[in-house]
Amino acid sequence: MKEIAMASSFEPQFHKRVLRDKGDSIWVALPQPRTLLPVKITFYRRWQCEERLKLEELGETVLKEFGG
């Protein structure tokens, strides 16, 4: 069976890029949607943490918490 190579790009879903005055950028965690079900909050936080770690591995600057 022949393997098909799929192009994958990393598009953050739980962080937003913010441009700073100096021209550089940082990533800020997005707040949880107010409509998020309580049982999904743990998953949301886990996915956001995994995404933060991946951004940091790529050399990006990431604020640890929204608004912090």
HTML snippet that shows the backbone in 3Dmol.js (N, CA, C, O; Angstrom):
<script src="https://3Dmol.org/build/3Dmol-min.js"></script>
<div id="view" style="width:600px;height:400px;position:relative"></div>
<script>
const pdb = `
ATOM      1  N   MET A   1       0.835  -1.167   0.000  1.00  0.00           N
ATOM      2  CA  MET A   1       0.000   0.000   0.000  1.00  0.00           C
ATOM      3  C   MET A   1       0.890   1.243   0.000  1.00  0.00           C
ATOM      4  O   MET A   1       1.836   1.338   0.782  1.00  0.00           O
ATOM      5  N   LYS A   2       0.587   2.173  -0.863  1.00  0.00           N
ATOM      6  CA  LYS A   2       1.378   3.391  -0.989  1.00  0.00           C
ATOM      7  C   LYS A   2       0.910   4.427   0.031  1.00  0.00           C
ATOM      8  O   LYS A   2      -0.285   4.688   0.175  1.00  0.00           O
ATOM      9  N   GLU A   3       1.889   5.012   0.737  1.00  0.00           N
ATOM     10  CA  GLU A   3       1.547   6.048   1.714  1.00  0.00           C
ATOM     11  C   GLU A   3       1.387   7.377   0.999  1.00  0.00           C
ATOM     12  O   GLU A   3       2.144   7.709   0.087  1.00  0.00           O
ATOM     13  N   ILE A   4       0.400   8.118   1.427  1.00  0.00           N
ATOM     14  CA  ILE A   4       0.166   9.437   0.864  1.00  0.00           C
ATOM     15  C   ILE A   4       0.653  10.464   1.877  1.00  0.00           C
ATOM     16  O   ILE A   4       0.185  10.494   3.016  1.00  0.00           O
ATOM     17  N   ALA A   5       1.583  11.297   1.463  1.00  0.00           N
ATOM     18  CA  ALA A   5       2.093  12.343   2.352  1.00  0.00           C
ATOM     19  C   ALA A   5       1.112  13.505   2.338  1.00  0.00           C
ATOM     20  O   ALA A   5       0.782  14.051   1.285  1.00  0.00           O
ATOM     21  N   MET A   6       0.660  13.866   3.512  1.00  0.00           N
ATOM     22  CA  MET A   6      -0.285  14.970   3.617  1.00  0.00           C
ATOM     23  C   MET A   6       0.439  16.189   4.175  1.00  0.00           C
ATOM     24  O   MET A   6       1.181  16.099   5.153  1.00  0.00           O
ATOM     25  N   ALA A   7       0.212  17.303   3.545  1.00  0.00           N
ATOM     26  CA  ALA A   7       0.791  18.546   4.053  1.00  0.00           C
ATOM     27  C   ALA A   7      -0.016  18.977   5.267  1.00  0.00           C
ATOM     28  O   ALA A   7      -1.244  19.044   5.222  1.00  0.00           O
ATOM     29  N   SER A   8       0.679  19.264   6.333  1.00  0.00           N
ATOM     30  CA  SER A   8      -0.028  19.734   7.518  1.00  0.00           C
ATOM     31  C   SER A   8       0.595  21.041   7.963  1.00  0.00           C
ATOM     32  O   SER A   8       1.816  21.201   7.986  1.00  0.00           O
ATOM     33  N   SER A   9      -0.269  21.960   8.310  1.00  0.00           N
ATOM     34  CA  SER A   9       0.213  23.233   8.819  1.00  0.00           C
ATOM     35  C   SER A   9      -0.352  23.419  10.218  1.00  0.00           C
ATOM     36  O   SER A   9      -1.438  22.937  10.539  1.00  0.00           O
ATOM     37  N   PHE A  10       0.391  24.113  11.024  1.00  0.00           N
ATOM     38  CA  PHE A  10      -0.021  24.335  12.404  1.00  0.00           C
ATOM     39  C   PHE A  10      -0.704  25.687  12.493  1.00  0.00           C
ATOM     40  O   PHE A  10      -0.051  26.724  12.372  1.00  0.00           O
ATOM     41  N   GLU A  11      -2.001  25.685  12.702  1.00  0.00           N
ATOM     42  CA  GLU A  11      -2.788  26.899  12.848  1.00  0.00           C
ATOM     43  C   GLU A  11      -3.345  26.940  14.265  1.00  0.00           C
ATOM     44  O   GLU A  11      -4.291  26.215  14.572  1.00  0.00           O
ATOM     45  N   PRO A  12      -2.778  27.772  15.135  1.00  0.00           N
ATOM     46  CA  PRO A  12      -3.268  27.842  16.516  1.00  0.00           C
ATOM     47  C   PRO A  12      -4.756  28.193  16.577  1.00  0.00           C
ATOM     48  O   PRO A  12      -5.219  29.103  15.889  1.00  0.00           O
ATOM     49  N   GLN A  13      -5.489  27.466  17.403  1.00  0.00           N
ATOM     50  CA  GLN A  13      -6.919  27.696  17.566  1.00  0.00           C
ATOM     51  C   GLN A  13      -7.254  28.299  18.916  1.00  0.00           C
ATOM     52  O   GLN A  13      -8.342  28.845  19.099  1.00  0.00           O
ATOM     53  N   PHE A  14      -6.330  28.208  19.866  1.00  0.00           N
ATOM     54  CA  PHE A  14      -6.606  28.649  21.222  1.00  0.00           C
ATOM     55  C   PHE A  14      -5.734  29.832  21.631  1.00  0.00           C
ATOM     56  O   PHE A  14      -5.741  30.238  22.793  1.00  0.00           O
ATOM     57  N   HIS A  15      -4.980  30.387  20.676  1.00  0.00           N
ATOM     58  CA  HIS A  15      -4.117  31.536  20.915  1.00  0.00           C
ATOM     59  C   HIS A  15      -4.262  32.525  19.762  1.00  0.00           C
ATOM     60  O   HIS A  15      -4.608  32.143  18.644  1.00  0.00           O
ATOM     61  N   LYS A  16      -3.994  33.798  20.048  1.00  0.00           N
ATOM     62  CA  LYS A  16      -4.073  34.848  19.040  1.00  0.00           C
ATOM     63  C   LYS A  16      -2.740  35.580  18.997  1.00  0.00           C
ATOM     64  O   LYS A  16      -2.180  35.911  20.043  1.00  0.00           O
ATOM     65  N   ARG A  17      -2.226  35.838  17.794  1.00  0.00           N
ATOM     66  CA  ARG A  17      -0.973  36.587  17.639  1.00  0.00           C
ATOM     67  C   ARG A  17      -1.278  38.072  17.816  1.00  0.00           C
ATOM     68  O   ARG A  17      -2.208  38.604  17.210  1.00  0.00           O
ATOM     69  N   VAL A  18      -0.484  38.731  18.653  1.00  0.00           N
ATOM     70  CA  VAL A  18      -0.644  40.152  18.925  1.00  0.00           C
ATOM     71  C   VAL A  18       0.664  40.848  18.560  1.00  0.00           C
ATOM     72  O   VAL A  18       1.738  40.453  19.014  1.00  0.00           O
ATOM     73  N   LEU A  19       0.559  41.893  17.732  1.00  0.00           N
ATOM     74  CA  LEU A  19       1.744  42.660  17.362  1.00  0.00           C
ATOM     75  C   LEU A  19       2.042  43.679  18.447  1.00  0.00           C
ATOM     76  O   LEU A  19       1.138  44.339  18.960  1.00  0.00           O
ATOM     77  N   ARG A  20       3.312  43.803  18.790  1.00  0.00           N
ATOM     78  CA  ARG A  20       3.741  44.756  19.806  1.00  0.00           C
ATOM     79  C   ARG A  20       4.260  46.023  19.132  1.00  0.00           C
ATOM     80  O   ARG A  20       4.498  46.039  17.924  1.00  0.00           O
ATOM     81  N   ASP A  21       4.432  47.079  19.919  1.00  0.00           N
ATOM     82  CA  ASP A  21       4.894  48.365  19.394  1.00  0.00           C
ATOM     83  C   ASP A  21       6.236  48.260  18.686  1.00  0.00           C
ATOM     84  O   ASP A  21       6.482  48.964  17.707  1.00  0.00           O
ATOM     85  N   LYS A  22       7.091  47.395  19.173  1.00  0.00           N
ATOM     86  CA  LYS A  22       8.441  47.261  18.616  1.00  0.00           C
ATOM     87  C   LYS A  22       8.457  46.489  17.298  1.00  0.00           C
ATOM     88  O   LYS A  22       9.514  46.329  16.689  1.00  0.00           O
ATOM     89  N   GLY A  23       7.304  46.015  16.860  1.00  0.00           N
ATOM     90  CA  GLY A  23       7.234  45.273  15.609  1.00  0.00           C
ATOM     91  C   GLY A  23       7.270  43.773  15.774  1.00  0.00           C
ATOM     92  O   GLY A  23       6.953  43.040  14.837  1.00  0.00           O
ATOM     93  N   ASP A  24       7.655  43.296  16.962  1.00  0.00           N
ATOM     94  CA  ASP A  24       7.649  41.849  17.182  1.00  0.00           C
ATOM     95  C   ASP A  24       6.251  41.424  17.620  1.00  0.00           C
ATOM     96  O   ASP A  24       5.382  42.265  17.847  1.00  0.00           O
ATOM     97  N   SER A  25       6.048  40.154  17.734  1.00  0.00           N
ATOM     98  CA  SER A  25       4.720  39.662  18.105  1.00  0.00           C
ATOM     99  C   SER A  25       4.815  38.643  19.228  1.00  0.00           C
ATOM    100  O   SER A  25       5.856  38.025  19.448  1.00  0.00           O
ATOM    101  N   ILE A  26       3.711  38.486  19.927  1.00  0.00           N
ATOM    102  CA  ILE A  26       3.583  37.475  20.972  1.00  0.00           C
ATOM    103  C   ILE A  26       2.255  36.769  20.766  1.00  0.00           C
ATOM    104  O   ILE A  26       1.385  37.253  20.042  1.00  0.00           O
ATOM    105  N   TRP A  27       2.112  35.627  21.405  1.00  0.00           N
ATOM    106  CA  TRP A  27       0.856  34.879  21.351  1.00  0.00           C
ATOM    107  C   TRP A  27       0.149  35.017  22.688  1.00  0.00           C
ATOM    108  O   TRP A  27       0.771  34.904  23.744  1.00  0.00           O
ATOM    109  N   VAL A  28      -1.154  35.261  22.638  1.00  0.00           N
ATOM    110  CA  VAL A  28      -1.965  35.429  23.838  1.00  0.00           C
ATOM    111  C   VAL A  28      -3.053  34.360  23.830  1.00  0.00           C
ATOM    112  O   VAL A  28      -3.721  34.147  22.818  1.00  0.00           O
ATOM    113  N   ALA A  29      -3.224  33.694  24.965  1.00  0.00           N
ATOM    114  CA  ALA A  29      -4.273  32.677  25.078  1.00  0.00           C
ATOM    115  C   ALA A  29      -5.638  33.341  24.970  1.00  0.00           C
ATOM    116  O   ALA A  29      -5.888  34.374  25.591  1.00  0.00           O
ATOM    117  N   LEU A  30      -6.511  32.744  24.181  1.00  0.00           N
ATOM    118  CA  LEU A  30      -7.872  33.257  24.060  1.00  0.00           C
ATOM    119  C   LEU A  30      -8.686  32.828  25.275  1.00  0.00           C
ATOM    120  O   LEU A  30      -8.469  31.744  25.816  1.00  0.00           O
ATOM    121  N   PRO A  31      -9.620  33.670  25.708  1.00  0.00           N
ATOM    122  CA  PRO A  31     -10.466  33.263  26.834  1.00  0.00           C
ATOM    123  C   PRO A  31     -11.381  32.118  26.406  1.00  0.00           C
ATOM    124  O   PRO A  31     -11.665  31.943  25.221  1.00  0.00           O
ATOM    125  N   GLN A  32     -11.829  31.354  27.373  1.00  0.00           N
ATOM    126  CA  GLN A  32     -12.756  30.266  27.067  1.00  0.00           C
ATOM    127  C   GLN A  32     -14.086  30.859  26.624  1.00  0.00           C
ATOM    128  O   GLN A  32     -14.535  31.858  27.187  1.00  0.00           O
ATOM    129  N   PRO A  33     -14.718  30.259  25.626  1.00  0.00           N
ATOM    130  CA  PRO A  33     -16.046  30.733  25.234  1.00  0.00           C
ATOM    131  C   PRO A  33     -17.020  30.597  26.402  1.00  0.00           C
ATOM    132  O   PRO A  33     -16.980  29.612  27.139  1.00  0.00           O
ATOM    133  N   ARG A  34     -17.884  31.575  26.565  1.00  0.00           N
ATOM    134  CA  ARG A  34     -18.854  31.523  27.672  1.00  0.00           C
ATOM    135  C   ARG A  34     -19.842  30.381  27.507  1.00  0.00           C
ATOM    136  O   ARG A  34     -20.443  29.928  28.481  1.00  0.00           O
ATOM    137  N   THR A  35     -20.009  29.920  26.291  1.00  0.00           N
ATOM    138  CA  THR A  35     -20.953  28.838  26.027  1.00  0.00           C
ATOM    139  C   THR A  35     -20.338  27.459  26.221  1.00  0.00           C
ATOM    140  O   THR A  35     -21.002  26.444  26.010  1.00  0.00           O
ATOM    141  N   LEU A  36     -19.073  27.419  26.622  1.00  0.00           N
ATOM    142  CA  LEU A  36     -18.386  26.142  26.802  1.00  0.00           C
ATOM    143  C   LEU A  36     -19.011  25.357  27.954  1.00  0.00           C
ATOM    144  O   LEU A  36     -19.159  25.874  29.061  1.00  0.00           O
ATOM    145  N   LEU A  37     -19.369  24.121  27.685  1.00  0.00           N
ATOM    146  CA  LEU A  37     -19.959  23.277  28.717  1.00  0.00           C
ATOM    147  C   LEU A  37     -18.927  22.964  29.793  1.00  0.00           C
ATOM    148  O   LEU A  37     -17.753  22.760  29.481  1.00  0.00           O
ATOM    149  N   PRO A  38     -19.347  22.925  31.051  1.00  0.00           N
ATOM    150  CA  PRO A  38     -18.401  22.650  32.138  1.00  0.00           C
ATOM    151  C   PRO A  38     -17.567  21.388  31.932  1.00  0.00           C
ATOM    152  O   PRO A  38     -16.393  21.363  32.301  1.00  0.00           O
ATOM    153  N   VAL A  39     -18.148  20.348  31.353  1.00  0.00           N
ATOM    154  CA  VAL A  39     -17.392  19.107  31.152  1.00  0.00           C
ATOM    155  C   VAL A  39     -16.295  19.266  30.100  1.00  0.00           C
ATOM    156  O   VAL A  39     -15.352  18.476  30.067  1.00  0.00           O
ATOM    157  N   LYS A  40     -16.410  20.267  29.253  1.00  0.00           N
ATOM    158  CA  LYS A  40     -15.424  20.476  28.195  1.00  0.00           C
ATOM    159  C   LYS A  40     -14.305  21.429  28.617  1.00  0.00           C
ATOM    160  O   LYS A  40     -13.305  21.549  27.911  1.00  0.00           O
ATOM    161  N   ILE A  41     -14.457  22.107  29.754  1.00  0.00           N
ATOM    162  CA  ILE A  41     -13.461  23.077  30.202  1.00  0.00           C
ATOM    163  C   ILE A  41     -12.094  22.426  30.383  1.00  0.00           C
ATOM    164  O   ILE A  41     -11.079  22.998  29.986  1.00  0.00           O
ATOM    165  N   THR A  42     -12.059  21.237  30.976  1.00  0.00           N
ATOM    166  CA  THR A  42     -10.789  20.539  31.186  1.00  0.00           C
ATOM    167  C   THR A  42     -10.110  20.242  29.858  1.00  0.00           C
ATOM    168  O   THR A  42      -8.899  20.417  29.726  1.00  0.00           O
ATOM    169  N   PHE A  43     -10.884  19.794  28.869  1.00  0.00           N
ATOM    170  CA  PHE A  43     -10.325  19.508  27.553  1.00  0.00           C
ATOM    171  C   PHE A  43      -9.804  20.782  26.904  1.00  0.00           C
ATOM    172  O   PHE A  43      -8.723  20.788  26.315  1.00  0.00           O
ATOM    173  N   TYR A  44     -10.574  21.863  27.013  1.00  0.00           N
ATOM    174  CA  TYR A  44     -10.172  23.140  26.430  1.00  0.00           C
ATOM    175  C   TYR A  44      -8.831  23.592  27.012  1.00  0.00           C
ATOM    176  O   TYR A  44      -7.930  23.986  26.273  1.00  0.00           O
ATOM    177  N   ARG A  45      -8.707  23.532  28.328  1.00  0.00           N
ATOM    178  CA  ARG A  45      -7.462  23.943  28.992  1.00  0.00           C
ATOM    179  C   ARG A  45      -6.293  23.061  28.567  1.00  0.00           C
ATOM    180  O   ARG A  45      -5.185  23.553  28.352  1.00  0.00           O
ATOM    181  N   ARG A  46      -6.539  21.759  28.448  1.00  0.00           N
ATOM    182  CA  ARG A  46      -5.483  20.833  28.037  1.00  0.00           C
ATOM    183  C   ARG A  46      -5.027  21.142  26.613  1.00  0.00           C
ATOM    184  O   ARG A  46      -3.828  21.203  26.342  1.00  0.00           O
ATOM    185  N   TRP A  47      -5.984  21.337  25.701  1.00  0.00           N
ATOM    186  CA  TRP A  47      -5.641  21.641  24.314  1.00  0.00           C
ATOM    187  C   TRP A  47      -4.889  22.964  24.229  1.00  0.00           C
ATOM    188  O   TRP A  47      -3.939  23.101  23.458  1.00  0.00           O
ATOM    189  N   GLN A  48      -5.324  23.942  25.032  1.00  0.00           N
ATOM    190  CA  GLN A  48      -4.666  25.237  25.022  1.00  0.00           C
ATOM    191  C   GLN A  48      -3.227  25.107  25.536  1.00  0.00           C
ATOM    192  O   GLN A  48      -2.316  25.733  24.994  1.00  0.00           O
ATOM    193  N   CYS A  49      -3.024  24.305  26.564  1.00  0.00           N
ATOM    194  CA  CYS A  49      -1.688  24.081  27.115  1.00  0.00           C
ATOM    195  C   CYS A  49      -0.795  23.382  26.088  1.00  0.00           C
ATOM    196  O   CYS A  49       0.360  23.767  25.905  1.00  0.00           O
ATOM    197  N   GLU A  50      -1.328  22.360  25.420  1.00  0.00           N
ATOM    198  CA  GLU A  50      -0.557  21.647  24.400  1.00  0.00           C
ATOM    199  C   GLU A  50      -0.172  22.585  23.260  1.00  0.00           C
ATOM    200  O   GLU A  50       0.942  22.519  22.739  1.00  0.00           O
ATOM    201  N   GLU A  51      -1.103  23.458  22.879  1.00  0.00           N
ATOM    202  CA  GLU A  51      -0.827  24.401  21.812  1.00  0.00           C
ATOM    203  C   GLU A  51       0.244  25.406  22.244  1.00  0.00           C
ATOM    204  O   GLU A  51       1.120  25.756  21.453  1.00  0.00           O
ATOM    205  N   ARG A  52       0.178  25.870  23.491  1.00  0.00           N
ATOM    206  CA  ARG A  52       1.181  26.802  24.016  1.00  0.00           C
ATOM    207  C   ARG A  52       2.569  26.172  23.961  1.00  0.00           C
ATOM    208  O   ARG A  52       3.535  26.808  23.540  1.00  0.00           O
ATOM    209  N   LEU A  53       2.659  24.911  24.393  1.00  0.00           N
ATOM    210  CA  LEU A  53       3.944  24.210  24.368  1.00  0.00           C
ATOM    211  C   LEU A  53       4.477  24.075  22.940  1.00  0.00           C
ATOM    212  O   LEU A  53       5.676  24.222  22.705  1.00  0.00           O
ATOM    213  N   LYS A  54       3.591  23.799  21.999  1.00  0.00           N
ATOM    214  CA  LYS A  54       4.009  23.659  20.608  1.00  0.00           C
ATOM    215  C   LYS A  54       4.509  24.994  20.060  1.00  0.00           C
ATOM    216  O   LYS A  54       5.510  25.037  19.344  1.00  0.00           O
ATOM    217  N   LEU A  55       3.815  26.085  20.394  1.00  0.00           N
ATOM    218  CA  LEU A  55       4.261  27.407  19.958  1.00  0.00           C
ATOM    219  C   LEU A  55       5.630  27.742  20.548  1.00  0.00           C
ATOM    220  O   LEU A  55       6.491  28.288  19.859  1.00  0.00           O
ATOM    221  N   GLU A  56       5.826  27.411  21.829  1.00  0.00           N
ATOM    222  CA  GLU A  56       7.110  27.668  22.478  1.00  0.00           C
ATOM    223  C   GLU A  56       8.222  26.839  21.840  1.00  0.00           C
ATOM    224  O   GLU A  56       9.346  27.319  21.694  1.00  0.00           O
ATOM    225  N   GLU A  57       7.916  25.601  21.461  1.00  0.00           N
ATOM    226  CA  GLU A  57       8.905  24.757  20.781  1.00  0.00           C
ATOM    227  C   GLU A  57       9.311  25.353  19.435  1.00  0.00           C
ATOM    228  O   GLU A  57      10.431  25.152  18.965  1.00  0.00           O
ATOM    229  N   LEU A  58       8.381  26.089  18.823  1.00  0.00           N
ATOM    230  CA  LEU A  58       8.667  26.739  17.544  1.00  0.00           C
ATOM    231  C   LEU A  58       9.408  28.062  17.734  1.00  0.00           C
ATOM    232  O   LEU A  58       9.689  28.764  16.763  1.00  0.00           O
ATOM    233  N   GLY A  59       9.725  28.403  18.998  1.00  0.00           N
ATOM    234  CA  GLY A  59      10.477  29.620  19.283  1.00  0.00           C
ATOM    235  C   GLY A  59       9.627  30.861  19.453  1.00  0.00           C
ATOM    236  O   GLY A  59      10.153  31.973  19.470  1.00  0.00           O
ATOM    237  N   GLU A  60       8.316  30.688  19.578  1.00  0.00           N
ATOM    238  CA  GLU A  60       7.418  31.825  19.734  1.00  0.00           C
ATOM    239  C   GLU A  60       7.325  32.236  21.202  1.00  0.00           C
ATOM    240  O   GLU A  60       7.525  31.418  22.099  1.00  0.00           O
ATOM    241  N   THR A  61       7.019  33.514  21.434  1.00  0.00           N
ATOM    242  CA  THR A  61       6.788  34.017  22.781  1.00  0.00           C
ATOM    243  C   THR A  61       5.302  33.899  23.066  1.00  0.00           C
ATOM    244  O   THR A  61       4.477  34.371  22.285  1.00  0.00           O
ATOM    245  N   VAL A  62       4.955  33.266  24.191  1.00  0.00           N
ATOM    246  CA  VAL A  62       3.557  33.023  24.529  1.00  0.00           C
ATOM    247  C   VAL A  62       3.298  33.463  25.963  1.00  0.00           C
ATOM    248  O   VAL A  62       4.021  33.075  26.880  1.00  0.00           O
ATOM    249  N   LEU A  63       2.255  34.281  26.151  1.00  0.00           N
ATOM    250  CA  LEU A  63       1.833  34.609  27.504  1.00  0.00           C
ATOM    251  C   LEU A  63       1.150  33.383  28.077  1.00  0.00           C
ATOM    252  O   LEU A  63       0.394  32.716  27.370  1.00  0.00           O
ATOM    253  N   LYS A  64       1.396  33.070  29.332  1.00  0.00           N
ATOM    254  CA  LYS A  64       0.870  31.841  29.936  1.00  0.00           C
ATOM    255  C   LYS A  64      -0.639  31.880  30.149  1.00  0.00           C
ATOM    256  O   LYS A  64      -1.309  30.857  30.003  1.00  0.00           O
ATOM    257  N   GLU A  65      -1.182  33.044  30.493  1.00  0.00           N
ATOM    258  CA  GLU A  65      -2.616  33.142  30.750  1.00  0.00           C
ATOM    259  C   GLU A  65      -3.184  34.347  30.031  1.00  0.00           C
ATOM    260  O   GLU A  65      -2.477  35.321  29.775  1.00  0.00           O
ATOM    261  N   PHE A  66      -4.470  34.275  29.707  1.00  0.00           N
ATOM    262  CA  PHE A  66      -5.144  35.394  29.065  1.00  0.00           C
ATOM    263  C   PHE A  66      -5.130  36.591  30.002  1.00  0.00           C
ATOM    264  O   PHE A  66      -5.481  36.482  31.177  1.00  0.00           O
ATOM    265  N   GLY A  67      -4.722  37.725  29.471  1.00  0.00           N
ATOM    266  CA  GLY A  67      -4.718  38.947  30.258  1.00  0.00           C
ATOM    267  C   GLY A  67      -3.568  39.055  31.232  1.00  0.00           C
ATOM    268  O   GLY A  67      -3.478  40.040  31.965  1.00  0.00           O
ATOM    269  N   GLY A  68      -2.668  38.053  31.262  1.00  0.00           N
ATOM    270  CA  GLY A  68      -1.592  38.064  32.238  1.00  0.00           C
ATOM    271  C   GLY A  68      -0.261  38.440  31.692  1.00  0.00           C
ATOM    272  O   GLY A  68       0.722  38.480  32.432  1.00  0.00           O
TER     273      GLY A  68
END
`;
const viewer = $3Dmol.createViewer("view");
viewer.addModel(pdb, "pdb");
viewer.setStyle({}, {cartoon: {color: "spectrum"}});
viewer.zoomTo();
viewer.render();
</script>
